[in-house]
Amino acid sequence: MANQSWRLGRRTFLMGAGASLGLPWLECMAAGSQQAAVEPPRRLCAMYFGFGVSLPKEDGEQARWRWFPNGEGRDYQFNESLKPLEPHRDQLTVLGGMSHPNGRRMGGHDTGDTFLTGALLTSRFLRNTVSVDQIAAQQFAEETRFPSLVMSTDGGVGEPTRSSTLSYNDKGRPVPALNQPQQIFDRFFGAGDANSLAQKRRLTSASGMLDRVLENSRSLRAKLGRQDREKLDEYLASVRQIEERVAQSQRWLEIPRPELRDEERKMLHLDSDDQAPQNFIRTMYDLIYLAFRTDSTRVATYQITNMADASSRAGKFPQLEGFKGSLHNLAHGWNKPEGAEALGRWDRFMAGQFAHFLERLSTAEEAGGSILDHSVVLYGSSNSTTHNNQNYPLVLAGGRKLGLQHGRYLKYGDDAPLSNLFVTMLNCIGVQQPSFADSTGPLSELYSA
C-alpha cells in the first residue's frame, strides 16, 4: 500500500445543493501508521436465553439431545441441539464448566440479572454492578453515535432478579432495553435528525438547565450533613451522565445517519412482534448486524428470554413455534424421556437463530476479514438446567483477526469463574481490563491453537 499523504476525518461527509451524504468507512479515515489505516473497529456483543438447556444422561436414550457436544478439544461432535452451528465450527468455541461464583449462591431463577455482571443479588441486597458490555461502551462512546445497543424481548428493565435487560451502568443501575424493531430502526437509521434546528434548540436548552443545576448544587452541598451530601453526590453523578449524553447528541447532530443498502432494508421484518418468534428474533439479530456494519455502535446486548416465564412475552415462544408447552414447562423436562427431546428441539431452534446472526456477520466483508472476525460474540445462559446455576452453556464466537483460536470444545472445572472470560473478551477488543468482578485472570488458552 502506498504511503498516504492525506487523510479524511471519520465524521467527514459530502455536502452540496443543501443536501448531505455520509461517507462509508474508508481506509484513509484512519489516523497514524499503515497498520492503523486498515484496522476496522473492534466490537463486542452478548446474547442471553433463560432456563438452561436439555442435558439428558450421556449414555441414555435421549443423549443426542444434550446441549453440550461429545468429545473435547478439537475432537468433538455437535449433538442435535447445536447442529445448526456446524457451518461455523471454525469460528466458535463451546465452553463448559464455567459459572459465576456468586450465581451459585443465588436462586435458580435469579441469575439472569447477573449474567454480564457477576454480582450477588439476595433478598437483602438487590443492587447490581456494572456489566461487561458497559465497560466496553465507555471505551468506545466517543467513536460512535450510540455507546451501545441494548435490546430484549420484553423491553425496559423489569424488576430485580427478573430483569428484562442484560446491561447495567457503572452505578449498577439497569439500562433500559429496546424491544420494538421499528423503534430501534428509526433510532439508528431513520430520519431522526430531520428537524435538526428544533433538536438543537432542545439540546441547548437542556444543556443550559443542567449547567444551572450543577451551579446551584455547589452552594447547597456546603450546607448539608454527611449522609445528605452522599445522596446529593449520587444525584449529581446522574446529572453529569445526562450532561455527557446531551453533549454527545450535540456533536452527532450535524452528522448524517448511515444509509442502508436496498437488500438490507428488504431483509428486515420491522413489523414482526412476539407473535412470530423466528421473524422477531432474526430481525433483532439483523439490527445488531446493521448497527455494527454502519459503525453506529460497537457494543450490543440482546436478552432473548428472561427468567420470568409467567410475565415474559418470550415464555410462549415455543408454543407459537408449534411446541406443546411454555418455555418454563419445557425447561423442567430437561432429563425426562420425552421432555429432553422437546427441550432439545427448542435448543436447536434457538441455535438456528444464532447461526443466522453468525452468517450475517461472517459474510459481511471489511478490511482484512469480516465483521465477525473483528467482533467478540457471547451466546449463553446462566443455568445449565432450570434451577442449576453451574456449568453455564456458553458459545464464544468471532474475533479470529483479534487473536482468538476456535474450533474447540473447552471444558473447565466447576469452580471456573465466568468473569475470567469477560476479562479476555475486553482485552481482545482493546479494552485493557486486568480484572472484572471476581475474575482470577484471563483465559490465555483462547489465544492458542
MOMO-V509110 format. One record per pair of residues at least 12 apart in sequence whose C-alpha atoms are under 10 Angstrom apart, sorted by the first residue. I is the first residue (numbers start at 1). J is the second residue. If there is no record, write none. Layout:
I:J
I:J
This chain:
1:34
2:34
3:33
3:34
4:27
4:28
4:32
4:33
4:34
4:37
5:28
6:28
6:29
6:31
7:26
7:27
7:28
7:29
7:30
7:31
7:32
7:37
8:26
8:27
8:28
8:29
8:30
8:31
9:25
9:26
9:28
9:29
9:30
9:31
10:22
10:23
10:24
10:25
10:26
10:27
10:28
10:29
10:30
10:31
10:143
11:23
11:24
11:25
11:29
11:143
11:144
11:252
11:254
11:255
11:256
12:24
12:25
12:29
12:255
12:256
13:254
13:255
13:256
14:256
19:256
20:254
20:255
20:256
21:255
21:256
21:257
21:258
21:259
22:255
22:256
22:257
22:258
22:259
23:256
23:258
23:259
24:258
24:259
24:293
24:294
24:295
25:40
25:41
25:293
25:294
25:295
25:366
25:367
26:38
26:40
26:367
27:39
27:40
27:367
37:367
38:366
38:367
38:368
39:366
39:367
39:368
39:374
39:401
40:295
40:366
40:367
40:368
40:369
40:370
40:371
40:374
41:140
41:143
41:292
41:293
41:295
41:297
41:298
41:366
41:367
41:371
41:374
41:375
41:429
42:140
42:292
42:295
42:298
42:299
42:371
42:372
42:373
42:374
42:375
42:376
42:399
42:401
42:402
42:428
42:429
42:430
42:431
43:133
43:136
43:137
43:140
43:292
43:295
43:297
43:298
43:299
43:300
43:371
43:372
43:373
43:374
43:375
43:376
43:377
43:398
43:399
43:425
43:426
43:428
43:429
43:430
44:132
44:133
44:136
44:137
44:148
44:292
44:297
44:298
44:299
44:300
44:301
44:372
44:374
44:375
44:376
44:377
44:378
44:398
44:399
44:425
44:426
44:428
44:429
45:132
45:133
45:136
45:148
45:149
45:150
45:288
45:292
45:298
45:299
45:300
45:301
45:302
45:375
45:376
45:377
45:378
45:379
45:425
46:115
46:116
46:132
46:133
46:150
46:166
46:167
46:299
46:300
46:301
46:302
46:303
46:376
46:377
46:378
46:379
46:380
46:396
47:115
47:116
47:151
47:152
47:166
47:285
47:300
47:301
47:302
47:303
47:304
47:305
47:354
47:377
47:378
47:379
47:380
47:381
47:394
47:395
48:112
48:115
48:116
48:152
48:165
48:166
48:301
48:302
48:303
48:304
48:305
48:306
48:378
48:379
48:380
48:381
48:382
48:394
49:112
49:302
49:303
49:304
49:305
49:306
49:307
49:314
49:347
49:350
49:379
49:380
49:381
49:382
49:383
49:393
50:109
50:111
50:112
50:303
50:304
50:305
50:306
50:307
50:308
50:309
50:314
50:315
50:327
50:328
50:331
50:380
50:381
50:382
50:383
50:384
50:385
50:386
51:108
51:109
51:111
51:112
51:305
51:306
51:307
51:308
51:309
51:327
51:328
51:329
51:330
51:331
51:332
51:381
51:382
51:383
51:384
51:385
51:386
51:387
51:388
51:389
52:67
52:307
52:328
52:331
52:332
52:334
52:343
52:347
52:380
52:381
52:382
52:383
52:384
52:385
52:386
52:387
52:388
52:389
52:391
52:392
52:393
53:65
53:66
53:67
53:68
53:81
53:330
53:331
53:332
53:333
53:334
53:335
53:340
53:343
53:344
53:346
53:347
53:380
53:381
53:383
53:384
53:385
53:386
53:392
53:393
54:66
54:67
54:68
54:81
54:330
54:331
54:332
54:333
54:334
54:335
54:336
54:339
54:340
54:341
54:342
54:343
54:344
54:345
54:346
54:347
54:384
54:385
54:386
55:67
55:68
55:333
55:334
55:335
55:336
55:340
55:341
55:343
55:344
55:384
55:385
56:333
56:334
56:335
56:336
56:337
56:339
56:340
56:341
56:344
57:334
57:335
57:336
57:340
58:70
60:335
60:337
61:337
61:340
61:341
62:335
62:336
62:337
62:338
62:339
62:340
62:341
62:344
63:79
63:80
63:335
63:337
63:340
63:341
64:78
64:79
64:80
64:81
64:340
64:341
64:344
65:78
65:79
65:80
65:81
65:82
65:334
65:335
65:340
65:341
65:342
65:343
65:344
65:345
65:347
65:348
66:78
66:79
66:80
66:81
66:82
66:334
66:335
66:340
66:341
66:343
66:344
66:347
67:79
67:80
67:81
67:82
67:83
67:343
67:344
67:347
67:348
67:384
67:393
67:394
68:80
68:81
68:82
68:94
68:95
68:96
68:384
68:393
68:394
68:409
69:81
69:82
69:83
69:94
69:95
69:96
69:409
70:409
71:408
71:409
71:410
71:411
72:94
72:96
72:408
72:409
72:410
72:411
73:93
73:94
73:406
73:407
73:408
73:409
73:410
73:411
74:89
74:90
74:93
74:406
74:407
74:408
74:409
74:410
74:449
75:407
75:408
75:409
76:94
76:407
76:408
76:409
76:410
77:408
77:409
78:94
78:409
79:344
79:348
80:341
80:344
80:345
80:347
80:348
81:341
81:343
81:344
81:345
81:346
81:347
81:348
81:349
81:350
81:351
81:352
82:344
82:345
82:347
82:348
82:349
82:350
82:351
82:352
82:355
83:347
83:348
83:349
83:351
83:352
83:355
84:348
84:349
84:350
84:351
84:352
84:353
84:354
84:355
84:356
85:348
85:351
85:352
85:353
85:354
85:355
85:356
85:358
85:359
86:355
86:407
87:355
87:358
87:359
88:355
88:358
88:359
88:362
88:397
88:398
88:406
88:407
89:397
89:406
89:407
89:408
90:397
90:398
90:400
90:405
90:406
90:407
90:408
91:358
91:362
91:372
91:373
91:396
91:397
91:398
91:399
91:400
91:404
91:405
91:406
91:407
91:408
92:358
92:376
92:377
92:378
92:395
92:396
92:397
92:398
92:399
92:400
92:404
92:405
92:406
92:407
92:408
92:409
93:378
93:394
93:395
93:396
93:397
93:398
93:404
93:405
93:406
93:407
93:408
93:409
93:410
93:446
94:379
94:380
94:393
94:394
94:395
94:396
94:397
94:406
94:407
94:408
94:409
94:410
94:411
95:380
95:391
95:392
95:393
95:394
95:395
95:396
95:408
95:409
95:410
95:411
95:412
95:421
96:384
96:390
96:391
96:392
96:393
96:394
96:395
96:409
96:410
96:411
96:412
96:413
96:414
96:416
97:384
97:390
97:391
97:392
97:393
97:394
97:410
97:411
97:412
97:413
97:414
97:415
97:416
97:417
97:418
98:382
98:384
98:389
98:390
98:391
98:392
98:393
98:394
98:411
98:412
98:413
98:414
98:415
98:416
98:417
98:418
98:419
98:420
98:421
99:115
99:118
99:381
99:382
99:383
99:384
99:389
99:390
99:391
99:392
99:393
99:394
99:412
99:413
99:414
99:415
99:416
99:417
99:418
99:419
99:420
100:114
100:115
100:116
100:117
100:118
100:119
100:120
100:382
100:389
100:390
100:391
100:392
100:414
100:415
100:416
100:417
100:418
100:419
100:420
100:437
100:438
100:439
101:118
101:119
101:120
101:389
101:390
101:414
101:415
101:416
101:417
101:418
101:419
101:438
101:439
102:114
102:118
102:119
102:120
102:121
102:389
102:417
102:437
102:438
103:115
103:118
103:119
103:120
103:121
103:382
103:383
103:388
103:389
103:390
104:120
104:382
104:383
104:388
104:389
104:390
104:415
105:120
105:121
105:122
105:389
106:120
106:121
106:122
106:123
106:161
106:387
106:388
106:389
107:121
107:122
107:161
107:387
107:388
107:389
108:307
108:382
108:383
108:385
108:386
108:387
108:388
108:389
108:390
109:161
109:162
109:306
109:307
109:308
109:309
109:382
109:383
109:386
109:387
109:388
109:389
110:122
110:160
110:161
110:162
110:163
110:306
110:307
110:308
110:382
110:383
110:387
110:389
111:160
111:161
111:162
111:163
111:306
111:307
111:381
111:382
111:383
111:387
111:389
112:160
112:161
112:162
112:163
112:164
112:165
112:166
112:303
112:305
112:306
112:307
112:308
112:381
112:382
112:383
113:128
113:129
113:131
113:157
113:158
113:159
113:160
113:161
113:162
113:163
113:164
113:165
113:166
113:167
113:168
113:174
113:306
113:307
113:382
114:128
114:129
114:130
114:131
114:161
114:163
114:166
114:167
114:168
114:382
115:131
115:132
115:166
115:167
115:380
115:381
115:382
115:383
115:392
115:418
115:419
116:129
116:130
116:131
116:132
116:133
116:134
116:166
116:167
116:168
116:301
116:382
116:418
116:419
116:422
116:437
117:129
117:130
117:131
117:132
117:133
117:134
117:166
117:167
117:168
117:172
117:418
117:419
117:422
117:436
117:437
117:438
118:130
118:131
118:132
118:417
118:418
118:419
118:422
118:436
118:437
118:438
118:439
119:131
119:172
119:437
119:438
121:160
121:161
122:160
122:161
123:160
123:161
126:159
126:160
126:161
126:172
127:160
127:171
127:172
127:173
127:174
128:160
128:161
128:168
128:169
128:170
128:171
128:172
128:173
128:174
129:167
129:168
129:169
129:170
129:171
129:172
129:173
129:174
129:437
130:167
130:168
130:169
130:170
130:171
130:172
130:173
130:174
130:436
130:437
131:166
131:167
131:168
131:169
131:170
131:171
131:172
131:173
131:174
131:175
131:422
131:436
131:437
132:166
132:167
132:168
132:169
132:170
132:419
132:422
132:423
132:425
132:426
132:436
132:437
133:147
133:148
133:149
133:150
133:166
133:167
133:168
133:169
133:298
133:299
133:300
133:301
133:422
133:425
133:426
134:147
134:148
134:150
134:166
134:167
134:168
134:169
134:170
134:175
134:299
134:300
134:301
135:168
135:169
135:170
135:299
135:426
135:431
135:433
135:436
136:148
136:298
136:299
136:300
136:425
136:426
136:427
136:429
136:430
136:431
136:432
136:433
137:149
137:169
137:297
137:298
137:299
137:300
137:431
138:169
138:170
138:299
138:431
139:298
139:430
139:431
139:432
140:297
140:298
140:299
140:431
141:245
141:248
141:297
141:298
141:299
142:248
142:251
143:295
143:296
143:297
143:298
144:248
144:252
144:294
144:295
144:296
144:297
144:298
144:299
145:188
145:248
145:249
145:251
145:252
145:253
145:255
145:257
145:295
145:296
145:297
145:298
146:187
146:188
146:245
146:248
146:249
146:252
146:291
146:295
146:296
146:297
146:298
146:299
147:245
147:248
147:296
147:297
147:298
147:299
147:300
148:167
148:291
148:296
148:297
148:298
148:299
148:300
148:301
149:167
149:177
149:178
149:184
149:188
149:287
149:288
149:291
149:292
149:296
149:297
149:298
149:299
149:300
149:301
149:302
150:165
150:166
150:167
150:175
150:176
150:177
150:178
150:179
150:184
150:288
150:299
150:300
150:301
150:302
150:303
151:164
151:165
151:166
151:167
151:175
151:176
151:177
151:178
151:179
151:180
151:181
151:184
151:284
151:285
151:287
151:288
151:300
151:301
151:302
151:303
151:304
152:164
152:165
152:166
152:176
152:177
152:178
152:179
152:180
152:281
152:284
152:301
152:302
152:303
152:304
152:305
152:306
152:314
153:165
153:177
153:178
153:179
153:180
153:273
153:274
153:277
153:280
153:281
153:284
153:302
153:303
153:304
153:305
153:306
153:312
153:313
153:314
154:177
154:178
154:179
154:180
154:274
154:303
154:304
154:305
154:306
154:311
154:312
154:313
154:314
155:176
155:177
155:178
155:179
155:180
155:303
155:312
155:313
156:174
156:175
156:176
156:177
156:178
156:179
157:173
157:174
157:175
157:176
157:177
157:178
158:174
158:176
158:177
158:306
158:308
158:311
158:312
159:174
159:308
160:174
161:306
161:307
161:308
162:306
162:307
162:308
162:309
162:311
162:312
163:176
163:303
163:306
163:307
163:308
164:176
164:177
164:178
164:179
164:302
164:303
164:304
164:305
164:306
164:307
164:308
164:312
165:177
165:178
165:301
165:302
165:303
165:304
165:305
165:306
166:300
166:301
166:302
166:303
166:306
167:300
167:301
167:302
167:303
171:234
171:237
171:238
177:301
177:302
177:303
178:284
178:302
179:273
179:274
179:280
179:284
179:302
179:303
179:304
180:270
180:271
180:272
180:273
180:274
180:280
180:283
180:284
181:268
181:269
181:270
181:271
181:272
181:273
181:280
181:281
181:283
181:284
181:286
181:287
182:268
182:269
182:270
182:271
182:272
182:283
182:287
183:270
184:270
184:284
184:287
184:288
184:291
185:268
185:270
185:284
185:287
185:290
185:291
187:257
188:257
188:258
188:287
188:290
188:291
188:294
188:296
188:297
189:256
189:257
189:258
189:259
189:260
189:287
189:290
189:291
189:294
189:296
190:257
190:258
190:259
191:256
191:257
192:253
192:256
192:257
193:252
193:253
193:254
193:255
193:256
193:257
194:253
194:256
196:253
196:254
197:253
199:249
199:250
199:253
200:249
200:250
200:253
200:254
202:246
203:243
203:245
203:246
203:247
203:249
203:250
203:253
204:246
204:247
204:250
206:242
206:243
206:246
206:247
207:242
207:243
207:244
207:245
207:246
207:247
207:250
208:243
209:243
210:236
210:239
210:240
210:242
210:243
210:246
211:239
211:240
211:243
213:236
213:239
214:236
214:239
214:240
217:232
217:233
217:236
220:232
221:233
257:294
257:296
258:290
258:291
258:293
258:294
258:295
258:296
259:294
260:290
260:293
260:294
264:286
264:287
264:290
265:290
267:282
267:283
267:286
268:280
268:282
268:283
268:284
268:285
268:286
268:287
269:281
269:282
269:283
269:284
269:286
270:283
270:284
270:287
271:283
272:284
274:313
274:314
274:316
274:317
274:320
275:313
275:314
275:316
275:317
275:320
275:321
276:317
276:320
276:321
277:314
277:316
277:317
277:318
277:319
277:320
277:321
278:317
278:320
278:321
278:349
278:350
278:352
278:353
279:353
280:304
281:302
281:304
281:350
281:353
281:354
281:357
282:352
282:353
282:354
282:355
282:356
282:357
283:353
283:357
284:302
284:304
284:357
285:302
285:353
285:354
285:356
285:357
285:358
285:360
286:356
286:357
286:360
286:361
287:300
287:357
288:300
288:301
288:302
288:357
288:360
288:361
289:357
289:358
289:360
289:361
289:364
289:371
289:372
290:360
290:361
292:361
292:371
292:372
292:375
293:361
293:364
293:365
293:366
293:370
293:371
298:375
299:375
299:376
300:377
301:377
301:378
302:379
303:379
303:380
303:381
304:350
305:317
305:327
305:381
306:381
307:327
307:328
307:382
307:383
307:386
308:328
309:326
309:327
309:328
309:329
310:326
310:327
310:328
314:326
314:327
315:327
315:328
315:329
316:328
317:346
318:330
318:342
318:343
318:345
318:346
318:349
321:346
321:349
323:342
323:343
323:345
323:346
324:342
325:339
325:342
325:343
327:343
327:346
328:386
329:343
330:342
330:343
330:344
330:346
330:386
331:343
331:344
331:346
331:385
331:386
331:387
332:385
332:386
332:387
333:385
333:386
334:384
334:385
334:386
335:385
351:379
354:379
357:372
358:371
358:372
358:377
358:397
358:398
359:372
360:372
361:373
361:374
361:375
361:398
362:374
362:375
362:398
368:401
369:400
369:401
370:398
370:399
370:400
370:401
371:398
371:399
371:401
372:397
372:398
372:399
372:400
372:401
373:397
373:398
373:399
373:400
373:401
373:402
373:403
373:404
374:398
374:399
374:400
374:401
374:402
374:403
374:428
374:429
375:397
375:398
375:399
375:400
375:401
375:402
375:425
375:428
375:429
376:396
376:397
376:398
376:399
376:400
376:402
376:404
376:424
376:425
376:426
376:428
376:429
377:395
377:396
377:397
377:398
377:399
377:425
378:394
378:395
378:396
378:397
378:398
378:421
378:422
378:425
379:393
379:394
379:395
379:396
379:397
380:392
380:393
380:394
380:395
380:396
381:393
381:394
381:395
382:394
390:414
390:415
390:416
391:411
391:412
391:413
391:414
391:415
391:416
391:418
392:414
392:418
394:418
395:409
396:421
396:425
396:446
399:425
399:428
399:429
400:447
401:428
402:427
402:428
402:429
402:430
402:447
403:428
403:429
403:446
403:447
403:448
404:424
404:425
404:428
404:444
404:445
404:446
404:447
404:448
404:449
405:445
405:446
405:447
405:448
405:449
406:446
406:447
406:448
406:449
407:449
408:446
408:449
410:445
410:446
416:439
416:440
417:437
417:438
417:439
417:440
417:441
418:436
418:437
418:438
418:439
418:440
419:435
419:436
419:437
419:438
419:439
419:440
419:441
419:442
419:443
420:434
420:435
420:436
420:437
420:438
420:439
420:440
420:441
420:442
420:443
420:444
421:436
421:439
421:441
421:442
421:443
421:444
421:446
422:435
422:436
422:437
422:439
422:441
422:442
422:443
423:435
423:436
423:437
423:439
423:440
423:441
423:442
423:443
424:436
424:441
424:442
424:443
424:444
424:446
424:447
425:442
425:443
425:446
426:442
427:442
428:447
